[in-house]
């Protein structure tokens, strides 16, 4: 029980708004539609990243970069909407773990060819 409370205190989330069914049927609700849109945007940005790297024509590259940026913006808006409604939860990390990761990766900078 203590562990569950500890985990809940680390959770970063808003209280859910709106009425979501306790038992969900096959029909989609607002959360499902927004979640589907966010998942689609994530998939598209992954694919566009590859296309941008491999575009051989300058104008095509520029167009793909613009589409990629717009898709990232759309993803951000969908994420914010889900978070606002309490449909997207995050877990807070311990400061000690963050400090360890920062130290680990900051030490890698000495390996870069250009300082």
Rosetta blueprint (number, residue, H / E / L):
1 X L
2 X H
3 X H
4 X H
5 X H
6 X H
7 X H
8 X H
9 X H
10 X L
11 X E
12 X E
13 X L
14 X L
15 X L
16 X L
17 X L
18 X L
19 X L
20 X L
21 X L
22 X L
23 X L
24 X L
25 X L
26 X L
27 X L
28 X L
29 X L
30 X H
31 X H
32 X H
33 X H
34 X H
35 X H
36 X H
37 X H
38 X H
39 X H
40 X H
41 X H
42 X H
43 X H
44 X H
45 X H
46 X H
47 X H
48 X H
49 X H
50 X H
51 X H
52 X H
53 X H
54 X H
55 X L
56 X L
57 X L
58 X H
59 X H
60 X H
61 X H
62 X H
63 X H
64 X H
65 X H
66 X H
67 X H
68 X H
69 X H
70 X H
71 X H
72 X H
73 X H
74 X H
75 X H
76 X H
77 X H
78 X H
79 X H
80 X H
81 X H
82 X H
83 X H
84 X H
85 X L
86 X L
87 X L
88 X L
89 X L
90 X E
91 X E
92 X L
93 X L
94 X L
95 X H
96 X H
97 X H
98 X H
99 X H
100 X H
101 X H
102 X H
103 X H
104 X H
105 X H
106 X H
107 X H
108 X H
109 X H
110 X H
111 X H
112 X L
113 X L
114 X L
115 X L
